[in-house]
Amino acid sequence: MNKIGLIIKREYLTRVRKRSFLILTFLGPILMAAIYIIPIMLALNSSTDHLRVAVVDESRWFENSFSNTKDHTFVTMPGQPIDSVKEMVKTGVFDMALYVPPTQLNIPSNAVVYSIRQVPMEVETYISSVMEKEIEDQKLMAKGVDPEIVSAVKTDVNLQIMRMDEKGNEKETFTEVQFALGLILAILVYMFIMFFGGQVMQGVSEEKTNRIIEVIISSVKPFQLMMGKIIGVSLVALTQFVLWIVLTLVLYLGFSTYLGLSNPEMLSQGTVMAQEITSNDIMSNESVQNILQIVQSIDFGTIITCFLIFFILGYLLYATLYAAIGSLVDNNTDSQQFTLPVTVPLMVAFFSTFYIPNNPDSSLSVWFSMIPFTSPISMMVRIPFGVPIWQIVVSILLLAITFVFMTWFAAKIYRTGILMYGKKLSYKEIFKWLKYK
């Protein structure tokens, strides 16, 4: 155990001191914090210029349809040729010109916006919505239907999804939020397994190629070396993950304080402006209550605990296989034939994340979350939707048992393959090694 501890220490300190580790450790939180900070900064500092839009409507359908706002003014120019209005846009009299050509049919179907600079998406969306609404109203009136009656009968249905347990307790669920949360967790597990599992394989392969392994094997057993590498890299992964969380929170809270977002009034203003940019919908008290209900519906304790367990066991399972592959090859090119059987289950589990949310309790979803080679990813997608405790326990036990078996399997391959050089190996020869005591 002392020798394994020394190997773990060496692997850990060697990797955390690398420049790549430091760059990723600090770059990751900056990118994650930017996802939250940049939209708020843009919302707080955005100032839209007042735009003057000339309207040349030769169809005569939309001359009085556009309303002036604080951001844009529409000026109707009946009888003006579009060419002369385009010249006004070029000289800066107008910022842009909306041209609706005459139509051969009863309903206009085309329109063109001329502008020197890029047309804001907000203006583009507004013009399209107004024209569509006017055309719909005219169609209804042609059929003898009052558009106001149609607007009055339109109804929004608030459909709540209540999930009941065996004891009859009810809990509201939010499918979209659960899907997003499960997908994020699954991607994190997949990313860390692929990245740090690959580091184990690459490290073993490099030591074998440089013949350093011959010196190390003279002092420790192959099994001790393999486990030391696997555990050492897993500690690096956990260190980086924890640092990402801590640094992201520090950056977010620091920028929030600097921008004054900790002030309730400022935070409310930033939230409203951000929503105006994205959806033109001002946040109401009802929206705030909905957000609080969504947060309260998530069982963060179970999700975080299961994430750590499945992340660690899933990594250990695949890291042992990657270590065995690294001991078989002399370079990364030769490793492709052996990594394919290992990566296929991961890819299958990853693509299943788009099926499972549609029916998380189906037989296929349950099996994917039970099979050890797919459960670290598939179970992460199901857990936000609510999974029976017995299924989680069985999945963890199967994953742990499979890890123990695969450790024995990988150790058999590792102790023989680590000292073999310059020989193309086949699966048949590798299976022979398993017979050796």
C-alpha positions, 0 to 999 in steps of 0.5 A: 500500500505504501508503494501504491501511495507513492505512485498516486502521489507521483501521478497526482503531483506530476499532472497538477503541475502541468501547464495544460492542467493549470490552463484548463482549470482556470479557463473552464470556470471563466467560460462557465461564468461567462455564460451567466455574466456576459448576457447580464452585462450586455443587458445592463450596458445595451443601448439601442439607437432610435431607428427611423424606418420608411414604409413604402407599401404599394399593396396598401395593406400595412400603411397604418399597421406599424406602431412607433416605439421608443426604439423605432419610428415608422414613417409611411411614404405613400406614392414615393418610388422605392428607388428614391427612398433607398437613396434617403437610406444611403444619405442617412435620412432613414436607417432602413426602408420597408418595401412591400411590392404590389401583388398580383393576388389578393394577399401580399406574400413578399416584403423587402427591408433595405438598410446600410447596416445590419437590421436588428433582430428585434425590428425584423421580428416585429415587422414580420409579426405585424404583417402576419397578424394583419394578413390573418385579420384580413383573411378572417374578415374576408370569411366574415369572422371578426378578428377580435372574437378570435383573439378573445377565444384564444386560451393558454392552458397551464398543464401541470405534471404531478408525479405520485409515489407509492404512498400517494405523495404528489410532486410537481415535475418540470420535464424541460428542466429535468431534461436539461439537468440530466443532459448536462450531468451525462455530458459531464460524466462522458467528458471526464471519463473520455478525457481522464481515461485517455490520460491514463492510457496515454501515460502508460503508453508513453512510459512503456515507449520510453522504457521507463516502465522497466525501471519502475517494474523492478520496484513495484508490482504491475498491479500496484503501478496500474492502481496507483495510476488510476487512482492518481488520475482520478484524484486529479479529475476530482481536484479539477472538478471541485476547482471548477465549481469553486472558481466559477462561484467566486467569479460569478459572485465577484462580478455580481458584486462588482456590477451591483447585481447583489442589489435587489433593484439592480438584479431585477432591472438586469433580469428584466432587460435580459428578458427584453433582449431575448423574448420581449417579456418582462418578468412578473411575480408569477414568473419568479414563483415558477422559477422557485417552484422549479428549483424546489422540485429538484432533489439536489442532494440525491442528484449530487450524491448519485453524480459523485458515485456514478462518476467515480465508479464509472471513471474507475471502470473505464480507467482500468480498461484504458490502462490495459489498452495502454500496456498493449500498444507502443503508440496511439495509432495502434491503440485504435483497434483496442479502444473501439470496443471500449468507446462504443458502449460510451457512445451508445450511452451518450446517444441514448440521452436523447431517447431516455427523457422521452420515456425514462421508465421504459424497459430500454431506459431501465436496462441502459441505467443498469448495465455497468458500461452504460449506467454512469451516463444513462442513470444521470439522465434518469435521476432528475426524473425520479428513479426508485431507490432500489434501481439506484442501489442495484445499478451502483452494486452492479457497477462496483462488482463490474469494476472489481472484475474488470480490475482483475481482468485488466491486471492480467493483461497489464502485467504481461503487456507492459513489458512487450515491445514491437509486437502486433497483438491479437485478441486471441493472444490477449485471451491466452494471458488470462489463463496465466496465474 
